[in-house]
Amino acid sequence: MKAIVCTKYGPPKALKVEEVPKPQPKDGEVLIKVHCTSVNDYDWSMVRGKPFLYRLLFGITKPKRQIPGMELSGTVESCGPDATKHQPGDAVYGDTSDVGFGTFAEYITLQEKALTPKPQNMSFEEAATIPHAALLAYQGLVEMGQIQNGQTVLINGAGGGVGTFGLQLAKMYNCEVTGVDTGDKLQTMKAFGFDHILDYQSKNFTRTGQKYDLILDAKTCFSPYAYLRSLNSKGRYVTVGGKLIRLLQLTFQKGLIKRLTGKKLKILPLKPNKGLEYINQLFEEGKLKTIIDGPYPLEKAPWAIQYFGDGLHKGKVVINVSESH
Ligand SMILES: NC(=O)c1ccc[n+]([C@@H]2O[C@H](COP(=O)([O-])OP(=O)(O)OC[C@H]3O[C@@H](n4cnc5c(N)ncnc54)[C@H](OP(=O)(O)O)[C@@H]3O)[C@@H](O)[C@H]2O)c1
């Protein structure tokens, strides 16, 4: 089968499509014919081995897993011993980040728990954009942020996957939503329904004097004290990712901040695939849409990872692997 293979850390352009053996499902696993996958922050970091701390996860000197890619949609081709949840022919999708990555390939074997049935009205392209970003937004805004009807919400780094889903979830709670990002993405965000947009290159949202009930951050880049300025009393701030140094500051200072100010600053550790049944329901009811950049063929995956890293994408960058079958 064809796959993108990464044997050493370096620029995405060094990656190539190679022929590798088709895997066989073991106990509790299924073999999936991959239709689509998408590009994520993990791919950008895993391929380059940067930031260095990520190598604790991916391998110190070279990648432990040689095929990148974490989200997929596809069809179950066969089931291994003791795999009973899905049948051959089932259309499924999921986030593989806690079961080993490897979706930039024509086939992958996976533990059944990483897969959820794909609704009929969701295309394979759409499905590949959903599990990671939609659940970061859902777990961040709803579970950890405890979003309430009519709140003022700000999403920082709102032009990507998390922002797209975050806006739609916040609108289900009739919230007034501000999105922060830059460049061409701002027009797409306005058209998609953000009430207010801010360009982070020309405005620091923590210095405008405006306060919010809930902040969801996909790109934590300020100190915890800067976020405090932008929160109403009893306001909540939830980050899903960002600069390591800022996340460390948050980890060590959030307890004291809560005691002194009553404001809650939280870091979301994603629980992969938890809540996808609810996301399916929203999608079936027509309440969730995705913004797709692409789809691009597997051969363009190295270019697509660089394109993502350069911040030129809008919404989720989709790779249609089945086009190369
Ligand atoms: N919590 C967890 O367990 C977990 C697990 C995996 C990943 N993550 C994290 O979750 C986040 C994924 O978000 P996503 O999929 O929406 O990413 P994304 O598609 O890359 O979107 C992030 C957006 O933020 C913009 N941005 C960059 N710097 C910014 C700044 N200083 N201020 C405001 N916006 C800025 C980016 O613009 P440019 O592209 O122009 O820079 C991009 O449009 C990442 O931070 C990732 O590391 C979390």
The ligand as a Gaussian input file, in Angstrom:
#p B3LYP/6-31G(d) Opt

LIG

0 1
 N       -5.514000      19.786000      24.523000
 C       -5.078000      18.726000      23.890000
 O       -5.087000      17.605000      24.404000
 C       -4.549000      18.898000      22.491000
 C       -4.188000      17.806000      21.700000
 C       -3.701000      18.053000      20.431000
 C       -3.569000      19.355000      19.944000
 N       -3.917000      20.407000      20.747000
 C       -3.797000      21.821000      20.344000
 O       -5.059000      22.292000      19.926000
 C       -4.875000      23.371000      19.015000
 C       -5.564000      23.016000      17.722000
 O       -6.220000      24.112000      17.214000
 P       -6.716000      24.150000      15.698000
 O       -6.858000      22.754000      15.192000
 O       -7.860000      25.061000      15.586000
 O       -5.402000      24.787000      15.026000
 P       -5.256000      25.566000      13.656000
 O       -6.190000      25.010000      12.631000
 O       -3.806000      25.671000      13.366000
 O       -5.813000      27.039000      14.030000
 C       -5.160000      27.906000      14.902000
 C       -5.292000      29.294000      14.345000
 O       -4.674000      30.199000      15.268000
 C       -3.981000      31.183000      14.532000
 N       -2.929000      31.817000      15.333000
 C       -1.586000      31.614000      15.312000
 N       -0.967000      32.392000      16.204000
 C       -1.933000      33.108000      16.808000
 C       -1.924000      34.112000      17.794000
 N       -0.784000      34.530000      18.360000
 N       -3.085000      34.628000      18.183000
 C       -4.260000      34.224000      17.630000
 N       -4.331000      33.282000      16.657000
 C       -3.188000      32.735000      16.259000
 C       -3.423000      30.397000      13.374000
 O       -3.062000      31.306000      12.379000
 P       -1.699000      31.091000      11.524000
 O       -1.869000      29.703000      11.004000
 O       -1.742000      32.177000      10.543000
 O       -0.544000      31.146000      12.459000
 C       -4.586000      29.476000      13.013000
 O       -5.469000      30.086000      12.113000
 C       -3.366000      23.505000      18.812000
 O       -2.860000      24.503000      19.682000
 C       -2.846000      22.140000      19.235000
 O       -1.519000      22.183000      19.685000
 C       -4.415000      20.183000      21.989000

